[in-house]
Amino acid sequence: MAHVVVFTRRAEDVLPSLELLEHRVSTLPVSAEAAARAPEGDLLVVDGAVELAAAKALCRLLEHDPSPVLLVLSDGGFAAVTAEWSVADIVLDSAGPAELEARIRLALASAARSAEPVSTSGLTIDEASYQAKVDGKPIDLTYKEFELLRFLSAHPARVFTREQLLSEVWGYDYFGGTRTVDVHVRRLRAKLGDLERLIGTVRGVGYRFEREDD
């Protein structure tokens, strides 16, 4: 049984099927104040079926919460959701109990896997503590440098263009040019020292994380 924290402004049930499942449920309004005082939950559910803008703002606020976020939508809301919402999954407010239970189970399992530190060739990346270490020694990374390293390492061997990295790490509302990616990669490599090779360049395309077998 999981503790599910639901953020909604509706008086009625956001997910009627949730009441049929054996989970402990806490309900709070969709607001930054509510998020700040929210009890610790295994899963956070954000109601976006009524007010998409407020739901998006709350999802972005919860981006670094260790608990996965499940976004509830109506049929018309799917077109508005992008990667920058930073949610683990989305579900229709009309979803049945079997589908909802499966999505909850998969979101919790995925969060448990992503919480495990990445370790390769002497580099350790710990999302839980937002810290990276080389041979056990912490390296001083800025927030964006860590996010770039974390994102690339989460998709080993996959090549990302500068535009993709801007949208995934900086967000679609970032107005800077793609050169900022090159600058951050250069700084990140310098801080990695002998492990700079882990951030590979694919000429004419972009960058990838060169994960090595230990």
N, C-alpha and C positions, 0 to 999 in steps of 0.2 A: 504493500500500500504506500502510495506517494502522497506528499503534502503538496497540493496544487494551489498556488496563489493566483487568483483571477482579478484582473484590473478591468473594470467596466463602469459605465455611467448609467446602465440600464437597471430598472427596478426588477425586471423579470430575469429568468435564467438566461445566461449567455449561451450556454451549451446544455440544453435539457438532458442530453445523454450523459453528461457528467454526473448528474444526480443518481444515475443507475449504476455507477461504477463504485468500487470500494476504495475510494480515495478521500483523504481529508481535504476539505476545501475551505479556503479563506478568501473573502471578497473585499476588494478595496476600489476606490475611485481611480479613474485614469488621470493621474497628476504626478508631478515631480515630488510633491510633498508626500503623497501616499507611497511612492516608490522608496523614498528615503526612510520611512518608518515601517516598511513592509516586513512581516515576519520571514524568517528563513524558509524557503520552499525548495522542493526538489524540481518543480516545474513552474514557470511563470506563464500565465495565459493572458494575452492582451486582446481586448475586444476592439476590433477594427471594423466591425460590420456596420456601425452607425457613424462614427466620426473618424475617418481615415487620417486626417492631419494630426489629430491628438494622439492617435495610436502610433503613428510613425515617430512622432517626437518622443513618446515613451519608450518605444523599441530602441531608438538610438541611445536613450539615457540608460537603458538596461544592457547595453552592448557588452559591457565588461563584467556583468554579474555572472558568477560561476554556474548559475542555473540556466538551463536552456529556455528559450522563449518560443511559445506556440502562439501564432497569430490567428485569430478568428476573423473570418471574412464572410461577406455575402457574395453572391455570384458576380456582382458588378465590381468588386474590389480587387480582383486578381490582377487586372491590367496595371494597377498602380504599384504593385509590390516589386521591388528590385533587391539586389544583393545588399545595398546599403542599409536596408531595414535591419539587417543582422539578426534574423530569426532562424531558429532551428527548423521550423516547419510551419505550414499553414493548413488550416482546416475550415471547411464550411460550417456555419452555425447550425446547419441542419444535419450534420453528420450523425450517423447512428452510433450506438455504444460500441459495437465491434470495431468500427473504423477508428473511433476516437481512442479506444484502449490501445490499438496497434500503434497509432501515432505517438501516444504518450510513451509507450514502451520503447519505440525506436529512438525518440528524442532523448530519453534518459540514457539509453545505451550508447548513443553517439557522443553525448556529453561526457560520459565516463571514459570513453576511449580518447577523446581530445584532451582530457585533463592529464593524461599520462605524459611525462616529459619526453621530448624528442632527444635522442642521444645518438650521435654518430661522430666518429673520428675525433673524439675529445671535446666535441661541442655538445652542450646540454641546453635545451630550451624548455623552460618551465612556465607554462601559461598561468598556472595558479598563482605563482609569485611574481610574474612578469619580470623574470630574470633569465639572462643567458650567461653561461659559464664556459670557459675554455680551460680544459684540464683542471676543472674544479675551482677555477678562479673567476669571480664575477667580472663581466666586462661592462663598461659604462655606456649604455645605449640610450639614445633619446627615445621618446614614445614611438615616433614614426619609424625609427630604425628598428626597434623591436618588432613592431607590427609588420614591417616589410620582411624581416627575417622569419617571423612566425608564419606569415602567409606562404612564403615560398617553401619553407620546410614542410608545411602541411600538404604540399602537392609536389613531392619529389619527382624530378625528371620532366615535369610538365613545363613547357615553355610559355611564358606570359609576355605579351607586348607591353610597351610602356603605357599605352592607353588602358590596357586591362589592369595593370598595377595601380594606376591612378584611380580608377573607379573602385577597385576592391579595397585598397589601403587608405586612400585619401577621401574617397567618396565622390559621387557624381556632382556634388555642389562645389567641388574644388575648382578654382578658376586659374590656377597656375599651369604652366606648360609642362610637357613631358620631360624637360630637362631636369626637373626636380627629382625624378626617379634616378637619373644617372648620378646626380650629386649624392643622393642618399646611398646608392649602391657603392659608390667610391668610398664614402665615409665608413660604411658598414664593413667593407673589405679591409680597410685600414685597421679597424678595431679587432677584426678577426685574426689579424696577423698571419701566421703560417697557414691558417685555415681559410684564407680568402678564396681559395680554389672552390670552396663549397658553393659560392655564388657564381655560377657559370654564365658566360655570355654566348648567345647564339646570334652570330653576326647577321645584321639585317632584320632581326626579328625581335629579340628582347633578352630576358634573363630566365634562369631556372636554378633550382636547388639541386646540386650534385651530391645526392646522398650516397655515402660509401658504406659498404659492409664492413663491420668491425670484426 
